[in-house]
Amino acid sequence: MESSTPDHKLIIYQMLPRLFGNTKTTNKVYGSIEENGCGKFNDITDKALSEIGKMGFSHVWYTGVIEHATMTDHAAYGIKTDDPDVVKGRAGSPYAIKDYYDVAPDLAVDVNNRINEFQDLVTRTHLNGLKVIIDFVPNHVARTYASDMRPKAVRDFGEDDDTSKDFTSENDFYYIPGEHFKVPSGYNPGGDGFVSPLKDGHFEEYPAKATGNDVFNPAPSINDWFETIKLNYGVYYLDGHKTYFGHVPPLWYKMHHILTYWAEMGVDGFRCDMIEMVPVEFWAWIIPKLKVSHPELIFIGEAYDKNQYYNYIQTGGFDYLYDKVGLYDAIRKLTCNDEWASTWDINAVWNNHCKGIDAHMIRFMENHDEQRIASCFFAGDAWYAVPGMIVSATLATGPVMIYSGQEVGEPAEGEQGFSGDDGRTTIFDYWGVPGHQKWVNNGAFDGGGLSPQQLQLRKFYSDLLNTVKNNEALRTGEFYELMIANEQQPGFDTRLYLYLRYTDTQRVLVVANFNRAERNIRVNIPAELLNQFNLNANANFTDLLTGAVFSTPDIMQGVDVDLKPVGGLLLAF
């Protein structure tokens, strides 16, 4: 089965509701929810969504919606307390799911009404012209997983497992019979200030289950995904990865029921976590099955093995895949002014492992897993992302994604808790995002606290995304690279990237300058293209981002352009 893509370009805004609406600025390392605060579904107001829509976005990816294990005690609401020895961070990882049929109680104003508050958010999002994406985490769940919100007719994960066997395709989990699970030594959950009667270096799990990152022994290391347990899709890893799909494993049906549950709640798409750790046969079974009843659903796969891209799109049925090991890596090197970086690396992306599937690749420069552009671990300056973002947004018809805070240059400075000081905004801890909070401005969502530089940066992102949204050539047009046609031109170097996007009615010349200095170049457009466009005389080129005009008396001889350091142009002609 080959996936089809929508006839419009997805422009995705990723946010963690836990961080997005939080206006507290305490930011105590390993701070509690009371100390550091936590955003709520209700904080994502009509005003907030309206402003997101005005930036050009079509979809919002709400990260961390489904209930996950946490060190915060919700026992007063009838929710079982998690053992902190198998939780990462005070807030917990959004990818250690505790109940697939529930939402995180931290995100509700009224915990007992939490599902309704999420449903209201879905409705608000739709009324503001945006679509909803949430995470689907198929490979693993929290060690404390137990669904108390599932329908009574649905059997819970592991409920019918034969725990005396390390593997059978009828089991939901993998087991290490006769062994007790061992918490990694040296783990200090919640930091030195966190006190809990359950914080004792022990978690009772017998027999031990396999750990999420394919660790099939009872004692994962502190660097493993020790807080999670691996789900069993019918692959016997300890016997040469043999597959047992003749009889559809029970887990497959359970996952179909879960995704149907969320789709019927109005969710428009799923960002699927670590898809390569789940057999492609499962995706080929479940995606078309879901699209029979929900044909508009979209599936985005987090994938890193470029040799498997075609497999997951053409066989697995994914609409889109991450282009991390590809365009992200190439652009990151250029953005960081790496000595060996070259824009020919961008050519290698679309001309090799993305050839023929470019429209299925989602492009980004930040997400929750990657370091902030403005951090000292990446570029150290948010403005250095300008040429990379222009390329990411306009190279192809596939989606482009921005991570909340990126548009105001959030640097993610300092230690935050379990996340440490690594240039990322923590997903494990209660935290306020300082740059983003200045835009939130205590719930006004008007940018009232932003500096002139931050306002200017946000305007760049808004102008870029709205230009892509409203320009047919950039949204749906053909692609023609101009590197070979210009490599002999004066001023050309391999920190410049040049290409055309065009339709029958619109044309845009894209010129990106990754150099830290100005560049002047005469851009040559091949005669066969100009003949196709019926152009052979004088022409004006207007930058869609700034309105600047570049003129040429003879388009057949090229057009001279001046490029600012780490800048770019979208020249309509």
Disulfide bonds with the S-S distance in Angstrom:
none
